Protein backbone atom coordinates (compact mmCIF):
# COMPACT_ATOMS: atom_id res chain seq x y z
CA UNK A 1 0.00 0.00 0.00
CA UNK A 2 1.46 3.33 -1.07
CA UNK A 3 1.47 6.55 0.89
CA UNK A 4 -1.33 8.01 -1.26
CA UNK A 5 -3.54 4.99 -0.60
CA UNK A 6 -3.07 5.49 3.13
CA UNK A 7 -3.97 9.18 2.87
CA UNK A 8 -6.95 9.04 0.51
CA UNK A 9 -8.49 5.69 1.45
CA UNK A 10 -9.48 6.13 5.07
CA UNK A 11 -12.87 6.50 6.68
CA UNK A 12 -12.24 9.30 9.17
CA UNK A 13 -14.24 12.45 9.81
CA UNK A 14 -11.11 14.59 10.18
CA UNK A 15 -9.77 13.34 6.84
CA UNK A 16 -13.06 14.41 5.23
CA UNK A 17 -12.76 17.87 6.72
CA UNK A 18 -9.17 18.11 5.49
CA UNK A 19 -10.12 17.04 1.94
CA UNK A 20 -13.15 19.32 2.00
CA UNK A 21 -10.93 22.31 2.72
CA UNK A 22 -7.95 21.44 0.54
CA UNK A 23 -9.78 20.50 -2.67
CA UNK A 24 -11.57 23.84 -3.15
CA UNK A 25 -8.47 25.82 -2.22
CA UNK A 26 -6.32 24.00 -4.79
CA UNK A 27 -9.07 24.21 -7.42
CA UNK A 28 -9.56 27.94 -6.71
CA UNK A 29 -5.85 28.59 -7.18
CA UNK A 30 -5.89 26.66 -10.47
CA UNK A 31 -8.92 28.64 -11.69
CA UNK A 32 -7.31 31.90 -10.63
CA UNK A 33 -4.11 31.08 -12.52
CA UNK A 34 -6.15 30.14 -15.59
CA UNK A 35 -8.10 33.39 -15.34
CA UNK A 36 -4.89 35.40 -15.03
CA UNK A 37 -3.40 33.58 -18.02
CA UNK A 38 -6.44 34.32 -20.17
CA UNK A 39 -6.29 37.97 -19.09
CA UNK A 40 -2.59 38.17 -20.00
CA UNK A 41 -3.23 36.80 -23.48
CA UNK A 42 -6.57 38.34 -24.46
CA UNK A 43 -6.77 41.36 -22.10
CA UNK A 44 -10.18 40.18 -20.89
CA UNK A 45 -11.22 38.16 -17.88
CA UNK A 46 -12.56 34.68 -18.41
CA UNK A 47 -15.00 35.21 -15.55
CA UNK A 48 -16.35 38.70 -15.03
CA UNK A 49 -16.50 38.53 -11.24
CA UNK A 50 -14.06 36.78 -8.91
CA UNK A 51 -17.01 35.64 -6.79
CA UNK A 52 -17.77 33.08 -9.48
CA UNK A 53 -14.39 31.49 -8.85
CA UNK A 54 -15.37 30.83 -5.24
CA UNK A 55 -18.57 29.03 -6.11
CA UNK A 56 -16.91 27.10 -8.94
CA UNK A 57 -14.19 25.94 -6.58
CA UNK A 58 -16.84 24.45 -4.30
CA UNK A 59 -18.13 22.32 -7.17
CA UNK A 60 -15.09 20.05 -6.93
CA UNK A 61 -16.32 18.89 -3.54
CA UNK A 62 -19.39 17.39 -5.19
CA UNK A 63 -17.15 14.87 -6.92
CA UNK A 64 -15.37 14.09 -3.64
CA UNK A 65 -18.71 13.60 -1.88
CA UNK A 66 -19.88 11.17 -4.56
CA UNK A 67 -16.56 9.34 -4.49
CA UNK A 68 -16.57 8.80 -0.72
CA UNK A 69 -20.29 8.11 -0.24
CA UNK A 70 -21.07 6.04 -3.34
CA UNK A 71 -17.84 4.47 -4.58
CA UNK A 72 -15.98 3.76 -1.34
CA UNK A 73 -18.91 3.71 1.12
CA UNK A 74 -16.92 5.86 3.56
CA UNK A 75 -19.66 7.65 5.47
CA UNK A 76 -17.45 9.50 7.95
CA UNK A 77 -15.17 10.96 5.31
CA UNK A 78 -18.12 11.87 3.10
CA UNK A 79 -19.82 13.65 6.00
CA UNK A 80 -16.67 15.66 6.67
CA UNK A 81 -16.49 16.82 3.08
CA UNK A 82 -20.23 17.56 3.07
CA UNK A 83 -20.09 19.66 6.24
CA UNK A 84 -17.19 21.73 4.93
CA UNK A 85 -19.00 22.24 1.61
CA UNK A 86 -22.13 23.49 3.38
CA UNK A 87 -20.06 25.76 5.61
CA UNK A 88 -18.22 27.28 2.62
CA UNK A 89 -21.51 27.71 0.72
CA UNK A 90 -23.06 29.45 3.72
CA UNK A 91 -20.06 31.76 4.03
CA UNK A 92 -20.30 32.53 0.30
CA UNK A 93 -23.98 33.45 0.50
CA UNK A 94 -23.47 35.59 3.59
CA UNK A 95 -20.59 37.50 2.01
CA UNK A 96 -22.03 37.89 -1.49
C-alpha positions as CSV (number, residue, x, y, z in Angstrom):
1,X,0.0,0.0,0.0
2,X,1.5,3.3,-1.1
3,X,1.5,6.5,0.9
4,X,-1.3,8.0,-1.3
5,X,-3.5,5.0,-0.6
6,X,-3.1,5.5,3.1
7,X,-4.0,9.2,2.9
8,X,-7.0,9.0,0.5
9,X,-8.5,5.7,1.5
10,X,-9.5,6.1,5.1
11,X,-12.9,6.5,6.7
12,X,-12.2,9.3,9.2
13,X,-14.2,12.4,9.8
14,X,-11.1,14.6,10.2
15,X,-9.8,13.3,6.8
16,X,-13.1,14.4,5.2
17,X,-12.8,17.9,6.7
18,X,-9.2,18.1,5.5
19,X,-10.1,17.0,1.9
20,X,-13.2,19.3,2.0
21,X,-10.9,22.3,2.7
22,X,-7.9,21.4,0.5
23,X,-9.8,20.5,-2.7
24,X,-11.6,23.8,-3.1
25,X,-8.5,25.8,-2.2
26,X,-6.3,24.0,-4.8
27,X,-9.1,24.2,-7.4
28,X,-9.6,27.9,-6.7
29,X,-5.8,28.6,-7.2
30,X,-5.9,26.7,-10.5
31,X,-8.9,28.6,-11.7
32,X,-7.3,31.9,-10.6
33,X,-4.1,31.1,-12.5
34,X,-6.1,30.1,-15.6
35,X,-8.1,33.4,-15.3
36,X,-4.9,35.4,-15.0
37,X,-3.4,33.6,-18.0
38,X,-6.4,34.3,-20.2
39,X,-6.3,38.0,-19.1
40,X,-2.6,38.2,-20.0
41,X,-3.2,36.8,-23.5
42,X,-6.6,38.3,-24.5
43,X,-6.8,41.4,-22.1
44,X,-10.2,40.2,-20.9
45,X,-11.2,38.2,-17.9
46,X,-12.6,34.7,-18.4
47,X,-15.0,35.2,-15.6
48,X,-16.3,38.7,-15.0
49,X,-16.5,38.5,-11.2
50,X,-14.1,36.8,-8.9
51,X,-17.0,35.6,-6.8
52,X,-17.8,33.1,-9.5
53,X,-14.4,31.5,-8.8
54,X,-15.4,30.8,-5.2
55,X,-18.6,29.0,-6.1
56,X,-16.9,27.1,-8.9
57,X,-14.2,25.9,-6.6
58,X,-16.8,24.4,-4.3
59,X,-18.1,22.3,-7.2
60,X,-15.1,20.1,-6.9
61,X,-16.3,18.9,-3.5
62,X,-19.4,17.4,-5.2
63,X,-17.1,14.9,-6.9
64,X,-15.4,14.1,-3.6
65,X,-18.7,13.6,-1.9
66,X,-19.9,11.2,-4.6
67,X,-16.6,9.3,-4.5
68,X,-16.6,8.8,-0.7
69,X,-20.3,8.1,-0.2
70,X,-21.1,6.0,-3.3
71,X,-17.8,4.5,-4.6
72,X,-16.0,3.8,-1.3
73,X,-18.9,3.7,1.1
74,X,-16.9,5.9,3.6
75,X,-19.7,7.6,5.5
76,X,-17.4,9.5,8.0
77,X,-15.2,11.0,5.3
78,X,-18.1,11.9,3.1
79,X,-19.8,13.6,6.0
80,X,-16.7,15.7,6.7
81,X,-16.5,16.8,3.1
82,X,-20.2,17.6,3.1
83,X,-20.1,19.7,6.2
84,X,-17.2,21.7,4.9
85,X,-19.0,22.2,1.6
86,X,-22.1,23.5,3.4
87,X,-20.1,25.8,5.6
88,X,-18.2,27.3,2.6
89,X,-21.5,27.7,0.7
90,X,-23.1,29.4,3.7
91,X,-20.1,31.8,4.0
92,X,-20.3,32.5,0.3
93,X,-24.0,33.5,0.5
94,X,-23.5,35.6,3.6
95,X,-20.6,37.5,2.0
96,X,-22.0,37.9,-1.5
